[in-house]
Amino acid sequence: MKKQGGFTLIELVVVIVILGILAVTAAPRFLDLQSDARASSLQGLKGAMAGAGGIVYGKAAIAGLERSDTAVPVSSAEANIETIFGYPTADTDGIIAAMTGGFADIGSVGDAFNGDWVTSGGADTAGAIIQVTFSSGAANWDCSVTYQAATSDAQPIITASDADAC
């Protein structure tokens, strides 16, 4: 007699059940990638703000404007960026212009810039705050980056939302 080599019905059912259990436990990790991507984008925006602020501060220090308590522009080849205490102001002429090289394509606070972000608040005074969030859909201010302009004794404060808020 010949022996047939194959799987029995019970073996196939066991394998399918095991694969189903693995799929149920692994699927939630892969289904929530959008909020992880949003949180990562906010961290990238926070880094862009910090980097742009540092570059502008260096330019302002060279020009001797790092102690100015009123908004003064620092000129570069790309844009005039308003600064206060050497750091960009918390408005579209300050930190937003610094991040985008002056090509923000933004008319006023509340408009989308670069098609991806929208702003709220902002002023050219010490300690002023501007928030930036995603322009797609309804603005979710719980999922945003906040830039607080420098004061006489402190650098700007840049915070990004918790990943859970996104």
C-alpha positions in Angstrom: 0.0 0.0 0.0 1.0 3.5 -0.7 1.1 6.1 2.0 -0.4 9.4 1.1 1.6 12.4 2.3 -0.7 15.4 3.1 -2.3 17.3 5.8 -5.4 16.2 7.6 -8.4 18.4 8.1 -7.6 18.8 11.8 -4.1 20.0 11.1 -5.3 22.6 8.6 -7.9 23.9 11.0 -5.3 24.2 13.8 -3.0 26.2 11.5 -5.9 28.5 10.4 -6.8 29.1 14.1 -3.2 29.9 15.0 -3.0 32.4 12.0 -6.3 34.0 13.1 -5.0 34.5 16.7 -1.8 36.1 15.3 -3.7 38.4 13.0 -6.0 39.5 15.8 -3.1 40.3 18.1 -0.9 42.0 15.5 -3.5 43.9 13.5 -4.0 46.8 16.0 -0.4 47.6 15.9 -0.5 48.1 12.1 -4.0 49.8 11.9 -3.0 52.8 14.1 -0.1 54.0 11.9 -1.8 57.3 11.0 -1.6 58.7 14.6 2.1 57.5 14.8 2.8 59.3 11.5 1.1 62.5 12.8 3.1 62.4 16.0 6.3 61.9 14.0 5.4 64.8 11.8 4.9 67.0 14.8 8.3 66.0 16.2 9.8 66.9 12.8 8.1 70.3 12.8 9.4 70.8 16.4 12.9 70.0 15.2 12.5 72.4 12.2 11.5 75.2 14.6 14.4 74.6 16.9 16.9 74.4 14.0 15.5 77.5 12.3 15.5 79.4 15.6 19.1 78.5 16.3 20.2 79.6 12.8 18.3 82.9 13.1 19.8 83.5 16.6 23.3 83.1 15.2 22.6 85.6 12.4 21.0 88.0 15.0 24.0 87.7 17.3 26.4 88.5 14.5 24.3 91.6 13.7 24.2 92.5 17.4 20.4 92.2 17.7 20.3 89.4 20.4 19.4 91.8 23.2 16.6 93.7 21.4 13.3 93.6 23.3 11.3 94.8 20.3 10.7 92.9 17.0 13.5 93.7 14.6 14.1 92.1 11.2 17.2 90.0 10.5 17.9 90.0 6.8 19.1 87.1 4.8 19.2 86.2 1.2 15.8 84.5 1.5 13.8 86.7 3.8 13.5 89.3 6.5 12.8 87.4 9.7 11.5 89.3 12.7 13.3 88.5 15.9 13.0 89.3 19.6 15.9 88.8 21.9 17.6 87.3 18.8 15.1 84.5 18.3 12.3 84.5 15.7 9.0 86.0 16.9 5.9 83.8 17.3 4.2 84.9 14.1 4.3 84.4 10.4 7.0 87.0 9.9 9.2 85.2 12.6 9.3 81.5 13.1 7.1 80.5 10.1 9.2 82.6 7.7 12.4 81.2 9.3 11.2 77.6 8.7 10.1 78.2 5.1 12.8 80.6 4.0 10.3 83.3 3.6 8.3 81.3 1.0 5.5 80.4 3.4 2.7 81.2 1.0 0.7 82.4 3.9 -1.3 85.6 4.2 -2.2 85.8 7.8 -2.5 83.7 10.9 -5.0 81.0 10.3 -4.1 80.4 6.7 -2.4 77.2 5.6 1.3 77.3 4.8 3.0 74.9 2.4 -0.3 73.2 2.1 0.3 71.0 5.1 0.1 73.2 8.2 -2.2 75.9 9.7 -1.4 78.4 12.4 -3.3 79.9 15.3 -2.4 82.8 17.5 0.9 84.6 17.2 2.3 88.1 17.8 5.6 89.8 17.6 6.1 90.4 21.3 8.2 88.6 23.9 6.5 85.4 25.2 3.8 85.4 22.5 2.6 82.0 21.4 1.8 80.5 18.0 0.4 77.0 17.4 0.8 74.9 14.3 -1.3 71.9 13.4 -2.2 69.9 10.3 -4.3 71.7 7.7 -6.2 68.6 6.5 -9.7 68.3 7.9 -10.7 70.1 11.0 -7.8 71.7 12.9 -7.0 69.6 15.9 -5.3 71.9 18.4 -4.7 69.0 20.8 -2.4 67.6 18.1 -0.1 70.6 17.5 3.3 72.2 18.0 3.4 75.3 20.2 6.2 77.9 19.9 6.5 80.5 22.6 8.8 83.4 21.7 11.9 84.2 23.7 11.7 86.5 26.8 14.5 88.6 28.2 15.9 85.7 30.3 14.7 82.6 28.4 15.0 81.0 25.0 11.9 80.1 23.0 9.9 77.2 24.3 8.8 74.6 21.7 6.5 71.8 22.7 4.9 69.1 20.6 1.7 67.3 21.6 1.7 63.9 23.1 1.4 61.0 20.5 -1.9 60.0 22.2 -3.5 63.4 21.2 -3.0 62.7 17.6 
